[in-house]
Structures are given as structure tokens and as C-alpha cells.
């Protein structure tokens, strides 16, 4: 599924730009506000739903480990490749 997502998605920005759309990244303040809202929602769910709390605790540890790994491996390579003139 991930491979299909990665294979098909590059066509979407090309199509949008070809139709005149100007693509821009989300501003950092918007991303921070969305992240904060998500964390608040997760805390609310933690307080109300025992099943969520258990699953989210495991997922949070997994996500933190993955983020650490990707920060020093995949993300470094991705930044390098995105800066190349291909």
C-alpha cells in the first residue's frame, strides 16, 4: 500500500501545477497549532477511553523511536536528494 501511495502521488502535484495551482507548504505556525490540537485531543481520549490509552501509549513509544531513527537516517538522505538537481 505504501509503495502504491508513493508511486501514484507524484502525479497529483504535476497535475495541479499544470492547471495553474500555486503549491505552498503549510506555515510553521499552522503546523504547530494543528499538532497542539491533536495532542490535546489525544489527552482527552486518554482520559476517557482505556483501550485508546493502552494502544496510544504503545504507538507513542513506537512513533518516538521511529522519529529518532528517521531524523538521522531517512530524513537526512531525503533532504540531500531534494536539494539535488535531478
N, C-alpha and C positions, 0 to 999 in steps of 0.2 A: 504494500500500500504506500509506504514512504517513497519507494523508487518511482512509482507511478505519479505521485504528487510532484516529486522533484522533476520528472521528465515532462509533465504536461504544463506546469505553471509558468515556465519562461515565456510561453506564447502569449499569455494574458497581458503582461505589460507592453509587449510589442504591439499587440492589437490596440490597446488603449492609447498608446503614444501615437500610433498611426492614425487614430481617429481624432487627434488633437488634444488629448488629455495631458495635463502637466502633472507628472508624478512628483510627490514630495514626501519625505519621511515625516512621521508624526513628531511634533515638537517634544523635547525632553520634559517640559512641564506637564504636558498631556499624558505622556507615558508614566510619569511619576504619580499623577493623580489617579490614573487607572490602576496602577499597581497597589497604591494605598487603599483604594476602594475594594479591590479584590482581597487584600489581606484582612480588611475589616469584615468582609463577608465570610471569609474562612473562619475567623474567630467567632463570629456569630453562629456559624454552623457547628463549630467545635463545642459551643456551649449547649446547643440544642439536640445534637444528634450523635449518639455514641458510636454508631457504625462509621459515620463520616470521620469522627475524631480519630478512630483507630486507623482507618485507611489513609487519612490525610497525614497522620504522623509518619507512617511508613513512606508515603510518597514524598513528603518534605525532606526526609533524610536522603532518599534516592536522588531527588532533584538537586540538593545541595552538593552531593558527590559528583553528579553529572556536570553541574555548572562549574565546579572546580576543574574537573578533567577538561571540559571543552574550552574553558578560559585559556588554558595553557597549551592546548594541542590544536583542536579543530579551529577555534576562533582565530588563533594566530595565523594559521595557514589560510583561512578564508580571507582575512584582512590583506595578507600578502597577495593572494590571487586576484582579489577585487581591485587592487592597485595596479595590476599589470595591464598593458595594452595588448589585448588579445585580438 
